């Protein structure tokens, strides 16, 4: 541990000492369930990460665990028994089931649990709003649904999931759920993208970590979750050339970005504590064995004036104009269907390209 003072300061906090004394008691099993009963949650999450990192606890999805704790506390705070039962069923059968599906494919992201919290919070708010109107869920009418969304569609859009689940389970009459277009931000222009790349490559602002992550996004059209899953092993150096493994084959890294990337690898942040001293992540986080969170990186990009979604979308649209969509999909780790759709939208000259062997057959003598 390069900076033991920070660790000693953390251990010296009264609530941390209480947690450690509890775990040191021979009569207390050191399990995830034991930690679930402790507080405050941030310190518990930090301690849990450390125990998993060193093999004391079996692996568990951090965001899924935090969501489960939040859900228990939220359900306990619902005063009406009927509302608590309905929301509990919705959470178990729909929301948590979806999150477990995400966990089967990889770590659950904070954005995914944020949406799950929003869906449950909106379900609770909708039931309370109906109660004020002296209506039970089964007695809800189209006029009620329309009035609910009229109070603020954007904020209440997450009620969609609960209403559709309630209708599918015959807890609510079949009603129309209002829809308004809330599409993602439009891509930035190619000129804006190139101007951002020039600023990031030539200047010294923002700090190196943010610049490197932003360049990966703007050059290779990578989402933040994919950028943060990269490790040192994904950066390949052979014969004086650098490449980054986003798909197969690895994508070449041109200068001057190659020099910036290698410089970043030599001075990564968050390696001075016990949590990530030996981390292989390209962007280590503060949590034990974990990379930086997408929310933290998105905040950095926003402060630097770099639109994450608009920038990534612009990069992908430009790339499929420069090369066939199947080639871009394979090299950058995208699905072929999604990349082909973007190519069709932008009118790519490669839109009719078919993947496979494109070697021309030899002409035969006498053939016409």
Backbone torsions as a table, in degrees:
resi	resn	phi	psi	omega
1	UNK	NA	115.5	-173.5
2	UNK	-69.0	-31.2	-177.8
3	UNK	-126.9	80.1	-176.2
4	UNK	-64.7	-22.8	-178.0
5	UNK	-58.9	-40.7	179.5
6	UNK	-62.6	-40.8	178.7
7	UNK	-65.9	-40.9	179.1
8	UNK	-65.9	-38.1	177.8
9	UNK	-62.2	-43.1	-179.4
10	UNK	-65.3	-44.7	-179.5
11	UNK	-64.2	-29.4	-177.5
12	UNK	-76.7	-8.2	179.8
13	UNK	-70.9	138.5	-174.5
14	UNK	-56.4	-43.2	-176.8
15	UNK	-69.7	-30.6	177.2
16	UNK	-70.1	-41.0	178.0
17	UNK	-62.4	-37.4	177.2
18	UNK	-63.1	-43.8	179.3
19	UNK	-62.4	-44.3	-177.7
20	UNK	-67.2	-37.9	177.0
21	UNK	-63.6	-38.9	178.6
22	UNK	-62.8	-45.1	-179.3
23	UNK	-69.2	-27.1	179.5
24	UNK	-78.2	-14.8	179.1
25	UNK	-66.1	123.2	-178.9
26	UNK	-57.9	-23.7	-178.9
27	UNK	-85.3	-2.3	-178.6
28	UNK	-107.2	119.1	177.9
29	UNK	-71.4	138.9	177.5
30	UNK	-87.6	91.9	-176.3
31	UNK	-135.2	167.2	174.5
32	UNK	-62.3	-36.1	-179.2
33	UNK	-63.5	-39.2	177.6
34	UNK	-62.6	-43.9	179.7
35	UNK	-65.0	-31.9	-179.3
36	UNK	-61.2	-24.1	-179.3
37	UNK	-89.9	3.5	-177.2
38	UNK	-101.5	164.7	177.3
39	UNK	-151.2	162.7	-1.0
40	UNK	-74.8	157.6	-168.5
41	UNK	-66.7	-32.6	-178.9
42	UNK	-64.6	-44.0	178.9
43	UNK	-68.2	-36.1	177.0
44	UNK	-63.2	-43.8	179.8
45	UNK	-62.7	-40.6	179.0
46	UNK	-64.2	-44.8	179.1
47	UNK	-64.8	-39.7	179.2
48	UNK	-62.0	-43.0	178.4
49	UNK	-59.7	-42.5	179.1
50	UNK	-64.1	-44.1	-178.7
51	UNK	-66.1	-36.4	177.0
52	UNK	-70.8	-39.9	-178.5
53	UNK	-58.9	-36.7	-176.4
54	UNK	-100.5	12.7	171.7
55	UNK	79.6	9.0	178.0
56	UNK	-74.2	-36.3	175.9
57	UNK	-115.3	148.0	175.4
58	UNK	-69.0	156.8	-179.6
59	UNK	-60.1	143.4	174.8
60	UNK	-148.6	144.8	180.0
61	UNK	-68.6	120.8	-173.5
62	UNK	-62.1	-50.6	-176.6
63	UNK	-68.0	-34.1	177.0
64	UNK	-66.8	-38.6	177.6
65	UNK	-65.3	-44.8	179.0
66	UNK	-64.0	-37.8	178.4
67	UNK	-64.6	-42.4	178.4
68	UNK	-58.6	-40.1	178.3
69	UNK	-65.8	-45.0	178.9
70	UNK	-61.0	-40.7	-177.9
71	UNK	-64.2	-44.0	179.2
72	UNK	-59.0	-45.1	-179.6
73	UNK	-67.1	-37.9	-178.8
74	UNK	-68.0	-45.5	179.2
75	UNK	-63.2	-37.9	179.2
76	UNK	-64.2	-23.5	-178.6
77	UNK	-87.5	-1.4	178.1
78	UNK	-85.7	117.8	-172.7
79	UNK	-75.5	-36.9	-177.0
80	UNK	-81.4	124.9	-175.7
81	UNK	-60.1	-42.6	-178.1
82	UNK	-63.9	-41.9	178.8
83	UNK	-64.8	-41.9	-179.4
84	UNK	-62.8	-37.9	179.0
85	UNK	-66.3	-45.9	-178.0
86	UNK	-65.2	-46.3	-179.3
87	UNK	-65.3	-37.5	177.9
88	UNK	-62.7	-41.1	177.6
89	UNK	-66.1	-43.2	178.0
90	UNK	-59.8	-43.6	-179.2
91	UNK	-64.6	-43.6	-175.9
92	UNK	-72.9	-46.5	-171.3
93	UNK	-84.9	-24.3	-177.0
94	UNK	-115.1	-59.0	-171.0
95	UNK	-69.9	-53.5	-178.0
96	UNK	-66.7	-33.9	177.2
97	UNK	-60.7	-41.5	178.4
98	UNK	-66.4	-41.5	179.7
99	UNK	-64.8	-38.6	177.9
100	UNK	-65.3	-33.8	174.8
101	UNK	-63.2	-41.5	175.4
102	UNK	-61.3	-43.2	-177.0
103	UNK	-63.9	-30.4	178.1
104	UNK	-66.2	-25.1	-177.6
105	UNK	-99.0	-11.6	-179.3
106	UNK	159.8	179.5	-179.2
107	UNK	-59.5	136.9	174.8
108	UNK	-70.4	133.9	-177.6
109	UNK	-89.5	159.7	177.9
110	UNK	-65.1	-30.6	177.9
111	UNK	-66.3	-37.2	178.8
112	UNK	-67.7	-41.5	178.3
113	UNK	-73.7	-28.2	175.9
114	UNK	-63.7	-43.0	177.2
115	UNK	-64.2	-40.8	179.6
116	UNK	-61.9	-43.1	177.4
117	UNK	-62.1	-41.5	-180.0
118	UNK	-62.7	-41.1	179.7
119	UNK	-63.3	-42.5	-179.7
120	UNK	-70.7	-41.9	179.2
121	UNK	-62.3	-39.6	178.9
122	UNK	-69.3	-34.7	176.1
123	UNK	-62.6	-43.9	178.0
124	UNK	-62.6	-44.7	-178.8
125	UNK	-64.7	-39.2	-179.4
126	UNK	-65.2	-43.3	179.2
127	UNK	-64.0	-39.8	177.7
128	UNK	-66.3	-37.6	178.7
129	UNK	-65.8	-42.6	176.2
130	UNK	-61.7	-37.8	-178.9
131	UNK	-62.0	-39.3	177.8
132	UNK	-63.7	-34.0	178.4
133	UNK	-83.7	5.1	177.4
134	UNK	60.3	44.3	176.4
135	UNK	-126.9	137.0	170.0
136	UNK	-83.6	162.6	-178.9
137	UNK	-58.7	-40.6	-178.4
138	UNK	-67.3	-19.9	-178.6
139	UNK	-98.6	4.0	-178.0
140	UNK	-63.1	139.8	-179.7
141	UNK	-119.6	169.6	-178.1
142	UNK	-58.4	-37.9	179.7
143	UNK	-62.2	-34.0	178.1
144	UNK	-67.4	-45.4	-179.9
145	UNK	-62.3	-44.0	-179.9
146	UNK	-62.8	-40.7	179.7
147	UNK	-66.6	-37.1	178.7
148	UNK	-60.6	-49.2	-178.2
149	UNK	-72.6	-27.1	178.2
150	UNK	-64.3	-21.7	179.4
151	UNK	-75.8	-2.7	179.2
152	UNK	146.1	87.5	-172.6
153	UNK	-62.3	-46.9	-175.0
154	UNK	-59.5	-43.3	-178.9
155	UNK	-70.6	-29.3	-173.7
156	UNK	-103.5	8.5	-178.9
157	UNK	-60.5	-32.0	-178.5
158	UNK	-68.2	-6.6	173.8
159	UNK	-70.3	-18.2	-178.3
160	UNK	-48.8	-47.9	-174.0
161	UNK	-61.5	-43.1	-179.1
162	UNK	-66.5	-44.1	-178.5
163	UNK	-62.6	-44.0	-179.6
164	UNK	-67.5	-38.0	176.3
165	UNK	-64.4	-43.7	-179.3
166	UNK	-63.7	-39.1	177.8
167	UNK	-67.5	-41.6	-179.6
168	UNK	-63.7	-28.8	-179.0
169	UNK	-100.5	14.7	174.5
170	UNK	58.5	32.2	173.7
171	UNK	-95.1	-8.7	-174.9
172	UNK	-144.5	138.7	176.7
173	UNK	-60.1	157.0	178.7
174	UNK	-68.8	112.5	-176.9
175	UNK	-129.6	163.9	177.3
176	UNK	-88.8	130.4	177.3
177	UNK	-94.3	118.0	-177.0
178	UNK	-59.0	148.3	178.9
179	UNK	-132.7	133.4	172.2
180	UNK	-129.9	145.8	-178.8
181	UNK	-72.2	116.9	174.9
182	UNK	-125.6	56.6	-174.8
183	UNK	-64.4	161.2	177.1
184	UNK	-61.9	157.8	178.9
185	UNK	-57.5	147.3	179.4
186	UNK	-65.3	149.5	177.2
187	UNK	-61.6	149.5	173.2
188	UNK	-72.3	164.6	-179.5
189	UNK	-75.1	163.3	177.3
190	UNK	-63.1	-36.0	177.8
191	UNK	-64.0	-43.9	178.0
192	UNK	-61.8	-41.4	179.5
193	UNK	-61.4	-46.8	-179.5
194	UNK	-66.6	-37.6	177.2
195	UNK	-62.0	-41.8	177.9
196	UNK	-63.8	-43.6	179.9
197	UNK	-62.6	-41.6	178.5
198	UNK	-62.1	-43.2	-179.9
199	UNK	-63.7	-42.0	-176.8
200	UNK	-71.6	-34.0	-178.1
201	UNK	-80.0	-32.4	-172.9
202	UNK	-96.2	-27.4	-174.3
203	UNK	-94.2	-175.8	176.9
204	UNK	-115.8	8.0	178.2
205	UNK	-124.7	143.8	-9.8
206	UNK	-68.6	-168.5	-176.2
207	UNK	-64.5	163.1	-168.5
208	UNK	-56.8	-43.7	-178.5
209	UNK	-56.6	-48.0	-178.8
210	UNK	-65.1	-40.1	-179.7
211	UNK	-63.0	-45.8	-177.7
212	UNK	-64.4	-46.2	179.6
213	UNK	-62.2	-41.5	-179.3
214	UNK	-65.5	-38.8	-179.6
215	UNK	-67.6	-39.6	176.2
216	UNK	-59.6	-40.8	179.4
217	UNK	-67.4	-43.8	-175.1
218	UNK	-79.5	-26.8	179.3
219	UNK	-86.2	-42.9	-170.6
220	UNK	-113.5	8.7	175.1
221	UNK	56.3	41.2	-176.9
222	UNK	-94.5	135.5	173.6
223	UNK	-69.6	158.5	-175.9
224	UNK	-61.0	-37.9	-179.3
225	UNK	-62.4	-37.8	179.3
226	UNK	-71.4	-40.9	178.2
227	UNK	-58.5	-43.0	-176.2
228	UNK	-75.6	-13.4	176.8
229	UNK	-86.7	-4.7	-179.7
230	UNK	-71.3	145.7	176.8
231	UNK	-120.2	173.2	176.8
232	UNK	-59.2	-31.3	-178.8
233	UNK	-69.8	-15.9	178.9
234	UNK	-82.2	-8.8	175.6
235	UNK	-99.7	117.1	-172.4
236	UNK	-109.2	132.8	177.4
237	UNK	-123.2	116.1	179.6
238	UNK	-142.8	129.9	176.6
239	UNK	53.7	40.2	177.4
240	UNK	75.7	5.7	179.5
241	UNK	-114.0	147.1	178.7
242	UNK	-112.3	147.5	175.8
243	UNK	-144.1	159.3	-179.9
244	UNK	-127.5	131.1	-175.1
245	UNK	-85.7	98.5	175.5
246	UNK	-108.5	-26.2	178.0
247	UNK	-156.3	-147.0	-179.5
248	UNK	-136.6	117.0	6.3
249	UNK	-81.7	168.3	176.3
250	UNK	-59.0	149.7	-178.8
251	UNK	-87.0	134.7	178.3
252	UNK	-65.7	146.3	178.2
253	UNK	-111.7	109.7	-177.4
254	UNK	-80.8	162.3	169.6
255	UNK	-79.2	150.2	4.7
256	UNK	-86.8	4.0	-178.1
257	UNK	-65.5	-34.6	-179.5
258	UNK	-57.1	-42.4	179.8
259	UNK	-66.0	-40.9	177.7
260	UNK	-63.3	-42.0	-178.7
261	UNK	-63.5	-45.0	179.7
262	UNK	-67.0	-35.6	176.7
263	UNK	-64.0	-42.6	177.4
264	UNK	-61.2	-40.7	-179.1
265	UNK	-60.7	-29.2	-179.3
266	UNK	-85.5	-8.6	-178.9
267	UNK	-140.8	45.0	179.4
268	UNK	-64.6	150.1	178.8
269	UNK	-86.0	169.5	173.2
270	UNK	64.6	33.7	176.6
271	UNK	-111.7	4.8	-173.1
272	UNK	-92.2	-1.8	-178.8
273	UNK	-112.9	175.7	-178.5
274	UNK	-69.9	-18.0	-172.9
275	UNK	-72.3	-37.0	-171.2
276	UNK	-136.0	28.9	-174.4
277	UNK	-58.7	-34.8	-177.6
278	UNK	-109.9	23.6	-174.7
279	UNK	-64.5	142.5	175.7
280	UNK	-101.6	-1.2	179.8
281	UNK	-62.0	142.7	174.5
282	UNK	-68.3	-30.0	177.5
283	UNK	-129.2	78.8	-177.3
284	UNK	-63.1	147.7	176.4
285	UNK	-101.7	-171.8	179.2
286	UNK	-88.5	-13.7	-178.7
287	UNK	-86.8	147.6	-177.8
288	UNK	-58.3	122.0	175.8
289	UNK	68.5	15.7	-174.5
290	UNK	-123.3	149.2	173.8
291	UNK	-78.7	175.8	173.4
292	UNK	-58.7	151.0	-179.4
293	UNK	-83.5	150.4	176.8
294	UNK	-56.7	-37.1	-180.0
295	UNK	-62.7	-41.6	-179.2
296	UNK	-65.2	-41.9	179.2
297	UNK	-68.4	-39.4	179.7
298	UNK	-63.0	-37.2	176.9
299	UNK	-62.9	-41.5	178.6
300	UNK	-61.5	-44.9	-179.7
301	UNK	-64.1	-40.8	-179.2
302	UNK	-63.6	-42.4	178.4
303	UNK	-63.9	-29.8	179.4
304	UNK	-85.9	1.1	179.0
305	UNK	75.8	29.5	-177.5
306	UNK	-113.2	112.1	-179.7
307	UNK	-75.8	113.2	-173.3
308	UNK	-64.8	-55.0	-175.7
309	UNK	-70.7	-43.3	178.9
310	UNK	-65.2	-35.4	179.1
311	UNK	-70.8	-43.1	179.9
312	UNK	-65.6	-42.9	179.6
313	UNK	-61.6	-41.8	179.3
314	UNK	-63.2	-40.3	-179.6
315	UNK	-63.3	-44.9	-178.9
316	UNK	-65.3	-40.4	-179.9
317	UNK	-63.3	-38.4	179.4
318	UNK	-71.4	-37.8	-177.6
319	UNK	-65.2	-39.2	-178.9
320	UNK	-76.1	-9.5	170.7
321	UNK	-82.9	-21.5	-175.1
322	UNK	-96.4	-20.8	-177.4
323	UNK	-152.5	159.6	179.8
324	UNK	-59.4	142.4	-177.9
325	UNK	-56.4	-41.7	179.0
326	UNK	-61.9	-35.0	178.9
327	UNK	-67.1	-46.1	178.5
328	UNK	-61.6	-44.1	-178.8
329	UNK	-60.6	-45.1	-177.4
330	UNK	-67.9	-42.3	-176.3
331	UNK	-73.7	-32.2	-174.1
332	UNK	-105.3	2.6	175.1
333	UNK	79.4	25.5	178.3
334	UNK	-95.1	162.5	172.5
335	UNK	-75.0	146.0	-179.6
336	UNK	-65.8	-38.2	-179.1
337	UNK	-64.4	-45.8	-179.2
338	UNK	-65.2	-40.4	179.6
339	UNK	-68.2	-38.9	177.9
340	UNK	-63.6	-36.0	178.9
341	UNK	-65.3	-42.7	177.7
342	UNK	-63.6	-41.0	179.3
343	UNK	-61.1	-40.1	178.8
344	UNK	-67.5	-38.0	-178.7
345	UNK	-64.5	-37.6	-175.9
346	UNK	-93.1	0.4	179.4
347	UNK	69.8	44.2	-178.1
348	UNK	-62.1	136.8	176.5
349	UNK	-67.6	-10.8	179.4
350	UNK	-98.0	10.8	-169.7
351	UNK	-62.3	-21.8	179.6
352	UNK	-99.1	7.5	179.4
353	UNK	-67.5	134.2	177.5
354	UNK	-111.8	129.8	179.8
355	UNK	-65.7	153.3	177.8
356	UNK	136.5	-163.3	-178.2
357	UNK	-82.4	116.5	-176.9
358	UNK	-106.7	18.6	177.0
359	UNK	-68.2	134.7	-178.7
360	UNK	-75.9	135.8	177.3
361	UNK	-70.1	147.7	179.2
362	UNK	-70.2	139.9	177.2
363	UNK	-74.4	143.7	179.9
364	UNK	-98.0	149.0	178.7
365	UNK	-64.3	135.1	176.9
366	UNK	85.2	-5.0	179.2
367	UNK	-78.9	150.8	-176.4
368	UNK	-87.7	NA	NA
